[in-house]
Each structure stands twice: as structure tokens, then as C-alpha cells.
Amino acid sequence: MVDIQQRLRPGVLLREAVEDMRHTGLDLLKTSLAKARDNPGPLLGIGALVAAYLSKDFLAGTAPHNRDGATDHAPPPDAAQPAIAKAKPKAKPKTKKAKPAKSKGSSDD
């Protein structure tokens, strides 16, 4: 009876659970490594996909242009321009000035 009480203590149960998970994890790792050694193709493919994903921003700079000459990504902002452009004031529409009417008695003729 004392033996059962010792085994049912929370600390003992937790320690046994952690130890079982550690052994299961090690067994899984060993099995995975053995399979990767036997057939490395899928592992190399996954590695290539991860590398391409992590370097996508670098690779986008060398992407070919579309038919219209534009790239698939936005160009980097110009360093000379501020990050937030100020709105330009709208230009007032030009109005034609009315010419003064000639008087009938004018001697310009």
C-alpha cells in the first residue's frame, strides 16, 4: 500500500511523464535521422524551400520584368523624398481678364 502511495505522488508522476516523453522524443529523432540518411531527397527539398522562403526579398530584386517593363515588387522609396509626402496645394484656375471696351470716341483707329 505504501508503494502505491509513493508512485501516485504528483512529483513522481510528473518525473515519470517527463522521462517517458524524453525517451519517446529521442526514439522519434533517431528514427527520423535514420530515414533521412536512407533517403535524403525530401529533406533536401524541404531545406531548399525554407532557404527560398527566407531569401525571397533578396531574390525579388533580381526578378525578371513583366512585359510592360515593371517589376513584380514595388521599387524602394527614394531616399531624397520624405517618407510621407505632403499634399500639394491645388492651383487656382486661371481666369481671363476682361479687356476694357473701346469707347466710340477713341482715336486708336
C-alpha positions, 0 to 999 in steps of 0.5 A: 500500500505504501508503494502505491502511495509513493508512485501516485505522488504528483512529483513522481508522476510528473518525473515519470511523464517527463522521462517517458516523453524524453525517451519517446522524443529521442526514439522519434529523432533517431528514427527520423535521422535514420530515414533521412540518411536512407533517403535524403531527397525530401529533406533536401527539398524541404531545406531548399524551400525554407532557404527560398522562403527566407531569401525571397526579398533578396531574390525579388530584386533580381526578378525578371520584368513583366512585359510592360517593363515593371517589376513584380515588387514595388521599387524602394522609396527614394531616399531624397523624398520624405517618407510621407509626402505632403499634399500639394496645394491645388492651383487656382484656375486661371481666369481671363481678364476682361479687356476694357471696351473701346469707347466710340470716341477713341482715336486708336483707329 
